[in-house]
Amino acid sequence: MAKHSGDVKPKKTTLHDVAKVAGVSIATISRALNNKPGISAENRQKVLAVCRELGLHPPSKKAPTNIPLMSIALSLGPHEAKSSRYLGMLWPALATAIDHLKYRLVPISFEGENLPEVDVVVLLGITPCDPRISACRRHHQPHVCIGMSEGSFWVAPDDFHGSRAATSHLIGKGLTHIGFVTPTTCGGGYQFRYQGYLSVMANHELPIRELCTGTHPVVDIAAYRHFMQLPTAQLETYQGFVCACDETAIGVITALQDRGYEVPKQFAVVGYDGLPGLADELTTIEQDMTKLAERTAALIDLAIAGEPPVGALVSVTFKQGQTS
């Protein structure tokens, strides 16, 4: 027997529904419903009017809502294996930096229009034309990118000067045949690290040599396989390598050692990021996670308040290890 129309349960109104009609962010709706600061009186009345129209009511103090009203979602991006290593450094620093804001950190994964109902999204592993950024903009979702992104709030390590320091270090040791090792072409997502290498090599009138290890999601495996397969005659034309990240450096070093070479006696290797545990003995460029997290927290405040997007660079530090 067919159900009467009265038996069909109406679709539950969500914060996304209200955001679409009101033309504001989910964070603004959250603040209006919970009588929080950081929203104009005009926007508060507009949001409440749309909520009444759609049948969404402010949460009762006696009846807690299931929606996390003050939370930060961290999206790892397309290469979660690598992003999760970086997240291991970022998470505790960011948790400390936002503690006074009383936010809750939530790891998420989303595609297309399936955005989480949170106050702000922090995006790791951003790519050119990242669909997550486009989705956030369409839905007026406040977001902060870890990595440069025009038109968004972003915070990033000073990769250009960091890579310059790494390359200058090898040249200072008398090396002239230095390759830049990256999972992609022309630096890919590491373009500013690649440009730093380029600038130093060009200043010294030295040859630019890039080795692309491939797009395997586990970049240390990609680097290992690539260097194991390099013809000996080609490999031995190099003296050192500036790597786009610590994982790539570890893959390079392991392959060189398995082929019977000594590091740094025969080849010098420099990584980038300063990942705990992974880079303990590695010469690398260390990121200051405390400063990066503090800048991220400051930008989160600005994003939620609806301020114009700005970016911030965080300085990096050269660390001498046992691989150069």
Disulfide bonds with the S-S distance in Angstrom:
none
